[in-house]
Amino acid sequence: MATVERLKELVEGVTARAGYSSSIGTRVLEVRRGEVTMALDRRSDLQQVHGQFHGGVIAGLADHAAGAAVTTAFPEGKFAVTVDLHVNFLAPALGDSLIARAKALRVGGTIGVSHVDVYSVCAGKEEICAVITATMRAVDFPGTEPARHFKI
């Protein structure tokens, strides 16, 4: 079983890779087996027309956190990819940052289910803005090149 330090290194490494999560500035705050906390600071390009965080950004952060939580609970060498993502938006995310706290609820050999609470943080005060349930599937951990499943 991987140590907490190794799990955090894994999650930080995946988050730092080129792609959506790194381009929006996702930060890894805490990692334990089956649990991950991530954060994202407010930027104008992450807001919708009313100045709050865009719902797609909230869902994207939750999806990444859910996948990370389940990945840390899967057997070594397996990586979680999303099968289903259910988002309930509870309040506008008007804060200076978002925090996503993900917990793997049940993890088997091929499927894992995670719950994520997303909070909008303003002046140090957290207000829940969304709850998410995500179902993840185990695939082989990707190499350095993107997976190519289709022939062109």
FIDO-315660 format. One record per residue (C-alpha): residue in one letter; y, x, z. Coordinates in steps of 0.25 Angstrom, whole numbers. Each point is the difference from the previous one (the first is absolute). Layout:
N
  residuo     c2     c1     c3
        A      Y      X      Z
...
END
This chain:
152
  residuo     c2     c1     c3
        M      0      0      0
        A     14      5     -4
        T     10      4     11
        V     13     -8      2
        E      7     13     -6
        R     -9      0    -12
        L      2    -15     -2
        K     15      1      1
        E      0     12    -10
        L     -8     -9    -10
        V     10    -12      1
        E     12      9     -1
        G     -6      7    -12
        V     -3    -13     -7
        T     14     -5      3
        A      7     12     -5
        R     -7      0    -13
        A      8     -4    -12
        G      0    -15     -2
        Y      6    -13      6
        S     -1      3     15
        S      6     14     -1
        S     11     -4     -9
        I      5    -11      9
        G      0     10     12
        T    -12     -5      8
        R     -1      8     13
        V    -13      1      8
        L      3     -2     15
        E    -13     -1      7
        V    -15      0     -4
        R    -13     -3      8
        R    -13     -3     -6
        G      2    -14     -5
        E     15     -1      3
        V     12      5     -7
        T     15     -2      2
        M     10      3    -11
        A     15     -2     -2
        L     10     -1    -11
        D     15      2      0
        R      9    -10     -6
        R      6      4    -14
        S      8     -8    -10
        D    -12      1    -10
        L     -9     -7     10
        Q      8    -12      2
        Q      1    -14     -7
        V     13     -7     -4
        H      3     -4     15
        G     -1     14      5
        Q    -13     -1      8
        F    -13      8     -3
        H     -6     -6    -13
        G    -13     -8      3
        G     -8      9    -10
        V      4     12      8
        I     -4     -6     13
        A    -14     -4     -6
        G     -1     14     -6
        L      2      7     13
        A    -10     -9      7
        D    -10      2    -11
        H      1     15      1
        A     -1      0     15
        A    -12    -10     -1
        G     -7      9     -9
        A      3     12      8
        A     -6     -7     13
        V    -12     -4     -7
        T     -2     14     -7
        T      0      7     14
        A    -11     -9      4
        F     -9      1    -13
        P    -10     11      0
        E      6     13     -4
        G      2      2    -15
        K      3    -15     -2
        F     14     -6     -4
        A      4    -14      2
        V      6     -8    -12
        T      5    -14      1
        V     -8    -12     -3
        D      9    -10      6
        L     13      0      7
        H      6    -13      7
        V     14      1      4
        N      8    -10      9
        F     15      3      1
        L      5     -5     13
        A     15      5      0
        P     10      8     -9
        A     -2     15      2
        L     15      3      2
        G     -2     13      9
        D      2     14     -3
        S    -15      3     -1
        L    -13     -6     -1
        I    -12      3      9
        A    -14     -4     -5
        R    -11      0     11
        A    -14     -1     -6
        K    -13     -2      6
        A    -14      0     -6
        L     -7    -13      6
        R    -14      2     -7
        V     -5     11     -8
        G    -14      1     -7
        G     -6      9    -10
        T      8     -6    -12
        I     10    -10      6
        G     11      1     10
        V     10    -10      5
        S     13      4      7
        H     12     -8      7
        V     14      5     -2
        D     13     -4      8
        V     12      5     -7
        Y     13      1      8
        S     15      1     -4
        V      7     10      9
        C     15     -2      3
        A      6      9     11
        G    -13      3      6
        K     -4    -15      1
        E    -13     -4     -7
        E     -1    -14     -6
        I    -13     -4     -7
        C      3     -4    -15
        A    -14     -1     -6
        V    -15      0      4
        I    -10      4    -10
        T    -15     -1     -2
        A     -6     10    -10
        T    -15      1     -5
        M     -3     14     -5
        R    -12      6     -8
        A     -5     14      2
        V      0      9    -12
        D     -3     15     -1
        F     12      8      5
        P      9      3    -13
        G      1     14     -5
        T     13      7     -4
        E      0     -8    -13
        P      3    -15     -1
        A    -13     -8     -2
        R     -3     -3    -15
        H     -8    -13     -1
        F      3     -4    -14
        K     -2      8    -13
        I     12      0     -9
END
